[in-house]
Amino acid sequence: MGDKYPVVKVAAVQAASVFLDRDGSTEKACRLIREAGRNGARVIGFPEGFIPAHPVWYHHHAATSVIANKLAVELFKNSVEIPGPEIDALCAAARDANAYVVIGVCEKLPHTIGTMFNTQVYLGPDGRLIRKHQKIMPTVGERLVHMGGFGDTFGAFQTEFGPMSGLICGENSNPLAVFALTAEGTRIHVMSWPNHFPTSADPLRNRVTIDAQAFAQMSKAFVISACGTVDEDMIRKLEVGPEAAKFLRDANSCGGSVIVAPNSRVLAGPMGAEEGVLYAECNLEIGIQMKLRHDFAGHYNRPDIFQLQINRNVPHIYTVYGTREHAALDAPAHGQLPGAPPAIPDASAGPWHTLEVPRADGVTDEKTEP
């Protein structure tokens, strides 16, 4: 009978965040996940930084302005810990929808303040957090609030449909990132985009379609491009002038979600500026047909000429060497900021025991540790 490659219904969610509102954005995301699941979608893609928002104010305000600093603080206060209650809610929605979900969040690391990542979260139909991807290079104004991720969160992940992947905004046109995911065999790829680009850039919708078709051509994967859009609540909270408000209300400035096949043909979209969910049926056999022509990570390349290396190690900015009394400052577990201190122990959790710690003057102190 041979191998079977199914037809998979996929969805691109195009919606506005509940701007800088973590709880509201999470609730809205869960509702949209369940809606797409009821409509049969098995893979659901969301925009960049959907929870709680993307730092688009830097398109309109000076980086050191009072309003920009105020909004950046609100971004941190409403950012997401992974794992955390917002992720739990999203996992429950993915389980209810019986779908793989890729959603953009602004991530902060537990027990830290001030450092954030532009992150995609990958959820499984069993309600499991599969992994996360932290954007490697923040773009334009993002650099003021987001740290770049490392190679440990980059790469495709396994699904019942084969390898799947995701990248955020400008990463989707990084030739090396595109090839790395091609080499990992991605079959369905989710692009997460913001709700608009800077006023000096090409309109978002133009860039999204170009990058989606280019990625599909190179990787022979189906591409789900999920764009954000703008609502009046965001415009009000941004406190922009009349000219910027006019730009944000222009239907050509935002939206543009699209779904593309491995032969670079547009299956659905591009959408306008409206909120909605875009659907398409993806016949995975099309990927086979196209790779038989050009498999850029296989027969249609020359490994004796071209090679790419991926570094999945995480550098550490702070390392402590010493005795057992410094063990609390050892390198953090995977997913923590390199060199960040571990979680502060709960004194009521126990059990605790007493150590004798010799001092340089020969006197022995007692020290209580978990």
Secondary structure as UniProt FT lines:
FT   STRAND          7..15
FT   TURN            19..20
FT   HELIX           22..38
FT   TURN            39..40
FT   STRAND          43..45
FT   TURN            48..49
FT   HELIX           56..59
FT   TURN            63..64
FT   HELIX           66..77
FT   HELIX           85..97
FT   STRAND          100..108
FT   TURN            110..111
FT   STRAND          116..123
FT   TURN            125..126
FT   STRAND          129..134
FT   HELIX           140..144
FT   STRAND          146..147
FT   HELIX           151..153
FT   STRAND          157..159
FT   TURN            160..161
FT   STRAND          162..168
FT   HELIX           169..173
FT   HELIX           175..183
FT   TURN            184..185
FT   STRAND          188..192
FT   TURN            199..200
FT   HELIX           204..219
FT   STRAND          222..226
FT   HELIX           232..238
FT   HELIX           242..249
FT   TURN            251..252
FT   STRAND          258..260
FT   TURN            262..263
FT   STRAND          266..268
FT   STRAND          276..283
FT   HELIX           285..293
FT   TURN            296..300
FT   TURN            303..305
FT   HELIX           324..329
FT   TURN            334..335
FT   TURN            338..339
FT   TURN            347..349
FT   STRAND          353..358
FT   TURN            360..361
FT   STRAND          364..369
//
